[in-house]
Amino acid sequence: AVATTIGTGTNRKLAATVTVARQGAVVVTDGIAALDLPHDDQPVITAATDGELEATIVESRITALIAKGIGSQPATPDDIAAALGLDDNFRDLLRLWLDWLTERAVLTARSGRYGVGERWGEVCDPRTWLATTAAADGPLHAVALRLAAVEHEIAEILRGERSPLMLLEDPVLSPEALVAMQPDTEAAIDWVARTITKLAAALGRPIRIADLGCRTGVAAQRLLARVDGDQVEATLLDTSPRLLELAAARLDHAPHAPQLRTVTDTSVPPDLRHAFDVVMMTGALHRYGDPVDGAAQAGELLAPRGVLIGLEHRELAPVALLTAAVLERGFGGSRRGPMLDAEGWTEVLAAAQLQEIGVHEQDSALLLLTARSAADRPVVREDEVLADLRRELPAHMVPERLVALSRLPLSANGKVDRARVAELLARTDDGEDASEPPRTDIERLITQLWGELLSVTVPGRLANFFALGGDSLTATQFAEALLGRYGVTLPLRQMFAEPTVAAVADAVAAQLDESTEEGVL
């Protein structure tokens, strides 16, 4: 069954949730069922990076960042954070670093206090860094040099003086660039390219492929460079308009001329639903709050019997401690972060109702995930559902708008999470009165900032940030712009709860009023 959330009425966030099932099999996309998926005895990923050399590089940079907080006497994480001037948002990151360095005997830990370990002097010695950097070659050498070059900027991030989002756009240190540079990722992309080439030749038509969670298009660029222009029709999808702009610039001269589309992390535009032979996700599934949502969204994009190909590492690479872990403020202090093992990914793909699941492990930390959309997967068309409801319900009960979700969010006890559904509706609400003009200077300011950030025209005071193309990344950028320009701190939960110009302006105005009462100008 396919879950469809129905909202009715101009002022109602949620009227009801229903589950709609279309009976009967859907015709399998011509020939996609012939796509040959790898077997466990068929090598795909054969190369891996030198993890120990990478770890040595990373521990040198982390010790340089925290050295000021490590004295001759063991100290608590709070004491170390205070000595470093650490922003409270990075306390979990500090604990993650301290525990990792303890595992590597750079630090010692006893009774919640951290002190120098047997390898501290060795790691802090500049000669160790020079020797390690010289031993690294290829992409790892470039990473080492870049880590040293941006050390000052990372220290500013830790103190709350600079946005960690700079790492998303770094040509060497962005998580997507780091994943794509790995030899095992290159080998997997080679396999995808060969598979697409064979399938296009067999079918006599281009293969329709979506790169879901494409970020700035690094993986897509490498894939498209390996296939002929007439073998593939590519569409790049991401939640961030800003990152899609960078992807467009990256692929500006590519012969394939891929389409680029903004999507939310919960729903698929009707014209893209069931439109692709292959959905590729390179290090993208683990970025979802619940990775089942990502797999289910891929399922909505896939034609019946279409194939999901995902690349995910079993655990964080050492360099991720200075990149992804900084962006995610330490993953709650968990060394493993959002990464899953083969069994965990199998459960995720099964929960998304995908079939023929394969998690292929080779001589590498990278896992190649493959799965198919069911041949009889129901295909939901909103206009058809509305027509059915008009035949079955009185006119006043027929909703004005439908939002099709990849799956209904559930609470911990397995029931429909209606609060979450209401939030998702708010994030996709077009708002028929959105064109009402701003009423106050603050509303006009918010309208201007959103327009600059999202590169769109904001229609009015009731416009919805997420309906305009915003996401958690751009919401963070907006909050940082408010703080940097006007000294106003806007909690992200405010953006998600009431994401209209008017509501955000009210929250900003309230905070400015409090500051004025306290005598802050």
FINU-850164 format. One line per 8 residues: their letters; for each residue x, y, z of C-alpha. Coordinates in nm, 2 decimals. Layout:
REM FINU-850164
a> X:Y:Z  ...
***
This chain:
REM FINU-850164
avattigt> 0.00:0.00:0.00  0.11:0.35:-0.06  0.06:0.61:0.21  -0.11:0.93:0.11  -0.15:1.22:0.35  -0.45:1.44:0.29  -0.48:1.80:0.41  -0.80:2.00:0.38
gtnrklaa> -0.92:2.35:0.43  -0.73:2.67:0.41  -0.64:2.69:0.78  -0.61:2.32:0.87  -0.27:2.16:0.88  -0.40:1.81:0.88  -0.75:1.66:0.82  -0.68:1.29:0.79
tvtvarqg> -0.44:1.02:0.68  -0.55:0.74:0.45  -0.37:0.45:0.28  -0.45:0.41:-0.09  -0.37:0.08:-0.27  -0.39:0.04:-0.64  -0.47:-0.32:-0.74  -0.31:-0.51:-1.02
avvvtdgi> 0.04:-0.54:-1.16  0.21:-0.25:-1.33  0.39:-0.33:-1.65  0.76:-0.37:-1.59  0.97:-0.10:-1.75  1.10:-0.23:-2.08  1.40:-0.45:-2.01  1.52:-0.30:-1.68
aaldlphd> 1.45:-0.64:-1.51  1.74:-0.77:-1.71  1.98:-0.55:-1.52  2.25:-0.78:-1.39  2.30:-0.72:-1.02  2.63:-0.83:-0.86  2.67:-1.15:-0.67  2.87:-1.19:-0.36
dqpvitaa> 3.14:-1.38:-0.55  3.15:-1.12:-0.82  3.42:-0.86:-0.72  3.31:-0.50:-0.75  3.51:-0.31:-0.50  3.87:-0.41:-0.48  4.07:-0.12:-0.36  4.09:0.05:-0.02
tdgeleat> 4.27:0.35:0.13  4.56:0.32:0.38  4.34:0.37:0.69  4.63:0.38:0.94  4.81:0.65:0.75  4.49:0.85:0.72  4.43:0.81:1.10  4.79:0.93:1.17
ivesrita> 4.72:1.24:0.97  4.39:1.31:1.14  4.52:1.26:1.49  4.80:1.51:1.43  4.55:1.78:1.32  4.31:1.71:1.61  4.58:1.72:1.87  4.69:2.06:1.72
liakgigs> 4.34:2.19:1.76  4.29:2.07:2.12  4.65:2.11:2.25  4.57:2.43:2.44  4.32:2.24:2.65  4.55:1.94:2.74  4.77:2.03:3.03  5.01:1.85:3.26
qpatpddi> 4.72:1.74:3.48  4.42:1.54:3.36  4.12:1.75:3.30  3.75:1.70:3.24  3.59:1.77:2.90  3.43:2.08:3.05  3.77:2.21:3.16  3.92:2.14:2.82
aaalgldd> 3.62:2.30:2.64  3.66:2.61:2.86  4.04:2.63:2.78  3.96:2.61:2.41  3.68:2.86:2.42  3.46:2.59:2.26  3.11:2.67:2.15  2.85:2.46:2.34
nfrdllrl> 2.73:2.31:2.01  3.06:2.12:1.98  3.08:1.96:2.32  2.97:1.62:2.17  3.24:1.66:1.90  3.50:1.72:2.17  3.40:1.40:2.35  3.41:1.21:2.03
wldwlter> 3.77:1.33:1.96  3.89:1.27:2.32  3.76:0.91:2.32  3.91:0.84:1.97  4.25:0.98:2.07  4.23:0.77:2.39  4.17:0.45:2.18  4.49:0.54:1.99
avltarsg> 4.69:0.60:2.31  4.74:0.97:2.23  4.54:1.05:2.55  4.46:0.86:2.87  4.12:0.86:3.03  4.05:0.79:3.40  3.75:0.89:3.61  3.62:1.12:3.34
rygvgerw> 3.94:1.31:3.31  4.18:1.31:3.00  4.55:1.36:3.01  4.85:1.30:2.78  4.91:0.95:2.67  5.22:0.76:2.57  5.19:0.87:2.20  5.12:1.24:2.28
gevcdprt> 5.47:1.36:2.23  5.52:1.16:1.91  5.19:1.29:1.76  5.26:1.65:1.85  5.62:1.64:1.71  5.63:1.85:1.38  5.86:1.59:1.23  5.59:1.33:1.26
wlattaaa> 5.36:1.55:1.06  5.62:1.61:0.79  5.70:1.24:0.76  5.34:1.14:0.75  5.25:1.39:0.49  5.54:1.29:0.27  5.43:0.92:0.30  5.08:1.01:0.17
dgplhava> 5.03:1.02:-0.20  4.75:1.10:-0.44  4.42:1.22:-0.29  4.53:1.15:0.07  4.83:1.39:0.02  4.59:1.66:-0.10  4.37:1.60:0.21  4.66:1.63:0.45
lrlaaveh> 4.77:1.96:0.29  4.42:2.10:0.30  4.36:2.00:0.66  4.67:2.19:0.76  4.56:2.49:0.55  4.22:2.52:0.70  4.32:2.45:1.06  4.26:2.81:1.16
eiaeilrg> 3.91:2.81:1.01  3.82:2.49:1.19  3.93:2.64:1.52  3.70:2.93:1.45  3.42:2.69:1.38  3.48:2.53:1.72  3.46:2.87:1.89  3.13:2.95:1.71
ersplmll> 3.30:3.23:1.50  3.25:3.07:1.16  2.99:2.85:1.00  3.07:2.48:0.97  2.89:2.49:0.63  3.21:2.61:0.47  3.31:2.24:0.48  3.02:2.15:0.25
edpvlspe> 3.16:2.36:-0.03  3.53:2.28:0.02  3.66:2.11:-0.30  3.88:1.87:-0.10  3.72:1.83:0.24  3.35:1.82:0.17  3.21:1.48:0.27  3.10:1.40:-0.09
alvamqpd> 3.45:1.49:-0.22  3.61:1.27:0.04  3.38:0.97:-0.04  3.42:1.02:-0.42  3.80:1.03:-0.40  3.83:0.69:-0.23  3.96:0.42:-0.46  3.68:0.18:-0.35
teaaidwv> 3.42:0.44:-0.45  3.59:0.49:-0.78  3.58:0.11:-0.84  3.21:0.10:-0.75  3.13:0.40:-0.99  3.32:0.21:-1.26  3.09:-0.09:-1.20  2.78:0.14:-1.23
artitkla> 2.91:0.29:-1.55  2.98:-0.05:-1.70  2.64:-0.17:-1.60  2.46:0.13:-1.75  2.66:0.09:-2.08  2.56:-0.27:-2.11  2.20:-0.21:-2.03  2.17:0.09:-2.27
aalgrpir> 2.32:-0.13:-2.55  2.07:-0.41:-2.47  1.77:-0.18:-2.46  1.86:0.05:-2.74  1.77:0.36:-2.54  1.93:0.58:-2.28  1.90:0.47:-1.92  1.71:0.71:-1.70
iadlgcrt> 1.91:0.76:-1.38  1.85:0.98:-1.08  2.13:1.08:-0.84  1.94:1.14:-0.52  2.12:1.35:-0.26  2.37:1.46:-0.52  2.51:1.76:-0.32  2.75:1.95:-0.56
gvaaqrll> 2.75:1.67:-0.82  3.10:1.52:-0.76  2.99:1.16:-0.79  2.76:1.24:-1.09  3.04:1.41:-1.27  3.26:1.10:-1.23  2.99:0.87:-1.34  2.89:1.07:-1.64
arvdgdqv> 3.25:1.09:-1.75  3.25:0.72:-1.79  2.94:0.68:-2.01  2.86:0.80:-2.36  2.61:1.09:-2.39  2.35:0.89:-2.57  2.35:0.61:-2.30  2.21:0.80:-2.01
eatlldts> 1.95:1.06:-1.92  2.06:1.19:-1.58  1.86:1.40:-1.32  2.04:1.53:-1.01  1.82:1.57:-0.70  1.90:1.74:-0.37  1.73:1.93:-0.09  1.96:2.23:-0.11
prllelaa> 1.92:2.49:-0.39  2.26:2.63:-0.31  2.44:2.29:-0.36  2.24:2.23:-0.68  2.38:2.57:-0.81  2.73:2.44:-0.74  2.64:2.11:-0.92  2.51:2.31:-1.22
arldhaph> 2.84:2.50:-1.24  3.04:2.18:-1.20  2.85:2.01:-1.49  2.81:2.32:-1.70  3.02:2.18:-1.99  2.92:1.81:-1.95  2.80:1.66:-2.28  2.51:1.49:-2.10
apqlrtvt> 2.33:1.81:-1.98  2.17:1.66:-1.68  1.85:1.81:-1.53  1.87:1.94:-1.17  1.57:1.95:-0.94  1.52:2.05:-0.58  1.33:1.79:-0.37  1.23:1.77:0.00
dtsvppdl> 1.35:1.48:0.21  1.00:1.34:0.24  0.82:1.35:-0.09  0.87:1.32:-0.46  0.74:1.57:-0.72  0.45:1.40:-0.92  0.63:1.42:-1.25  0.93:1.23:-1.11
rhafdvvm> 0.74:0.95:-0.94  0.83:0.61:-1.09  1.03:0.78:-1.37  1.37:0.63:-1.34  1.54:0.30:-1.42  1.82:0.35:-1.17  1.85:0.56:-0.86  2.20:0.61:-0.73
mtgalhry> 2.28:0.74:-0.38  2.65:0.79:-0.30  2.69:0.83:0.07  2.34:0.99:0.09  2.12:0.73:0.27  2.29:0.78:0.61  2.22:1.16:0.59  1.85:1.11:0.64
gdpvdgaa> 1.72:1.13:1.00  1.58:0.78:0.94  1.76:0.61:0.64  1.44:0.41:0.57  1.29:0.75:0.45  1.58:0.78:0.20  1.53:0.42:0.07  1.15:0.47:0.05
qagellap> 1.20:0.80:-0.14  1.43:0.62:-0.39  1.15:0.36:-0.43  0.91:0.63:-0.52  1.15:0.75:-0.79  1.20:0.41:-0.93  1.00:0.26:-1.21  0.87:-0.09:-1.13
rgvligle> 1.16:-0.33:-1.12  1.40:-0.03:-1.13  1.72:-0.06:-0.93  1.85:0.14:-0.63  2.23:0.15:-0.61  2.37:0.29:-0.29  2.73:0.33:-0.16  2.78:0.35:0.21
hrelapva> 3.08:0.30:0.44  3.05:0.06:0.74  3.21:0.32:0.97  3.33:0.67:0.97  3.67:0.71:0.80  3.92:0.89:1.02  3.91:1.21:0.81  3.54:1.23:0.87
lltaavle> 3.62:1.32:1.23  3.74:1.66:1.10  3.47:1.70:0.83  3.13:1.52:0.86  3.16:1.51:1.24  3.22:1.88:1.26  2.92:1.94:1.03  2.70:1.72:1.25
rgfggsrr> 2.84:1.85:1.58  2.98:1.52:1.68  2.69:1.28:1.61  2.59:1.30:1.98  2.93:1.18:2.08  2.90:0.85:1.89  3.21:0.71:1.72  2.99:0.52:1.48
gpmldaeg> 2.76:0.81:1.40  2.49:0.73:1.15  2.68:0.44:0.98  2.53:0.09:0.96  2.68:-0.25:0.90  2.55:-0.50:0.63  2.28:-0.63:0.85  2.16:-0.28:0.93
wtevlaaa> 2.14:-0.17:0.57  1.95:-0.49:0.48  1.69:-0.41:0.74  1.66:-0.05:0.61  1.60:-0.16:0.25  1.35:-0.42:0.36  1.16:-0.17:0.57  1.13:0.05:0.26
qlqeigvh> 0.96:-0.24:0.08  1.23:-0.30:-0.17  1.31:-0.64:-0.31  1.61:-0.85:-0.42  1.82:-0.68:-0.16  2.20:-0.72:-0.18  2.47:-0.57:0.05  2.80:-0.66:-0.12
eqdsalll> 3.11:-0.66:0.10  3.45:-0.67:-0.06  3.81:-0.59:0.06  3.70:-0.25:0.16  3.51:-0.05:0.42  3.26:0.04:0.15  2.93:-0.14:0.11  2.76:-0.16:-0.23
ltarsaad> 2.38:-0.17:-0.17  2.14:-0.29:-0.44  1.77:-0.35:-0.44  1.47:-0.34:-0.68  1.14:-0.18:-0.68  0.86:-0.44:-0.69  0.71:-0.52:-1.03  0.36:-0.46:-0.89
rpvvrede> 0.44:-0.16:-0.69  0.14:0.07:-0.66  0.16:0.39:-0.86  -0.02:0.68:-0.70  -0.16:0.97:-0.91  -0.30:1.25:-0.70  -0.57:1.34:-0.96  -0.69:0.98:-0.97
vladlrre> -0.71:0.96:-0.59  -0.91:1.29:-0.58  -1.15:1.16:-0.85  -1.21:0.84:-0.64  -1.27:1.05:-0.32  -1.52:1.27:-0.51  -1.72:0.96:-0.60  -1.71:0.82:-0.25
lpahmvpe> -1.74:1.13:-0.02  -1.97:1.43:0.02  -1.82:1.74:-0.14  -1.74:1.91:0.20  -1.52:1.61:0.29  -1.31:1.61:-0.03  -0.97:1.75:0.04  -0.84:2.05:-0.15
rlvalsrl> -0.48:1.92:-0.17  -0.30:1.59:-0.15  0.06:1.52:-0.05  0.19:1.18:-0.13  0.46:1.07:0.12  0.71:0.79:0.06  0.58:0.64:0.39  0.38:0.76:0.68
plsangkv> 0.60:0.85:0.98  0.54:0.63:1.28  0.58:0.70:1.65  0.78:0.47:1.88  0.48:0.25:1.95  0.41:0.20:1.58  0.12:0.44:1.54  0.10:0.72:1.28
drarvael> 0.29:1.02:1.42  0.03:1.28:1.35  0.25:1.57:1.47  0.52:1.47:1.23  0.26:1.44:0.95  0.13:1.79:1.03  0.49:1.92:1.01  0.55:1.76:0.67
lartddge> 0.23:1.91:0.54  0.35:2.25:0.66  0.68:2.20:0.48  0.50:2.13:0.15  0.21:2.38:0.19  0.19:2.62:-0.10  -0.04:2.86:0.09  -0.30:3.02:-0.13
dasepprt> -0.27:3.35:0.06  0.11:3.35:0.04  0.10:3.66:-0.19  -0.02:3.89:0.09  0.26:4.16:0.11  0.48:4.20:0.42  0.33:4.43:0.69  0.64:4.52:0.89
dierlitq> 1.01:4.61:0.84  1.11:4.27:0.99  0.88:4.08:0.75  1.03:4.27:0.46  1.38:4.18:0.59  1.29:3.81:0.62  1.15:3.82:0.27  1.47:3.97:0.13
lwgellsv> 1.69:3.72:0.31  1.49:3.43:0.19  1.50:3.55:-0.16  1.88:3.59:-0.15  1.94:3.26:0.01  1.70:3.05:-0.20  1.74:3.25:-0.53  1.36:3.28:-0.56
tvpgrlan> 1.10:3.55:-0.55  0.92:3.53:-0.21  0.55:3.60:-0.29  0.45:3.74:0.05  0.43:3.72:0.43  0.26:3.37:0.43  0.51:3.21:0.20  0.64:2.88:0.33
ffalggds> 1.02:2.85:0.36  1.03:2.48:0.27  0.77:2.51:-0.02  1.01:2.77:-0.17  1.29:2.52:-0.18  1.44:2.56:0.17  1.57:2.27:0.37  1.76:2.21:0.70
ltatqfae> 2.09:2.33:0.54  1.94:2.65:0.41  1.75:2.70:0.73  2.08:2.68:0.92  2.23:2.94:0.67  1.94:3.17:0.73  1.97:3.14:1.11  2.34:3.22:1.08
allgrygv> 2.27:3.52:0.86  2.03:3.65:1.12  2.29:3.61:1.39  2.58:3.75:1.19  2.39:4.06:1.06  2.15:4.14:1.34  2.27:3.94:1.65  1.94:3.75:1.66
tlplrqmf> 1.94:3.38:1.75  1.66:3.19:1.58  1.62:2.82:1.70  1.58:2.59:1.40  1.28:2.42:1.57  1.11:2.76:1.52  1.17:2.73:1.15  1.03:2.38:1.13
aeptvaav> 0.73:2.45:1.35  0.61:2.76:1.17  0.81:2.82:0.85  0.63:3.13:0.72  0.77:3.48:0.68  0.51:3.61:0.93  0.57:3.35:1.20  0.95:3.38:1.17
adavaaql> 0.92:3.76:1.18  0.71:3.74:1.50  0.98:3.52:1.67  1.25:3.77:1.56  1.05:4.07:1.68  0.99:3.91:2.02  1.36:3.85:2.07  1.44:4.21:1.97
desteegv> 1.18:4.33:2.21  1.35:4.13:2.49  1.69:4.27:2.40  1.55:4.63:2.41  1.40:4.57:2.75  1.74:4.45:2.88  1.90:4.76:2.74  2.09:4.59:2.46
l> 2.12:4.80:2.15
***
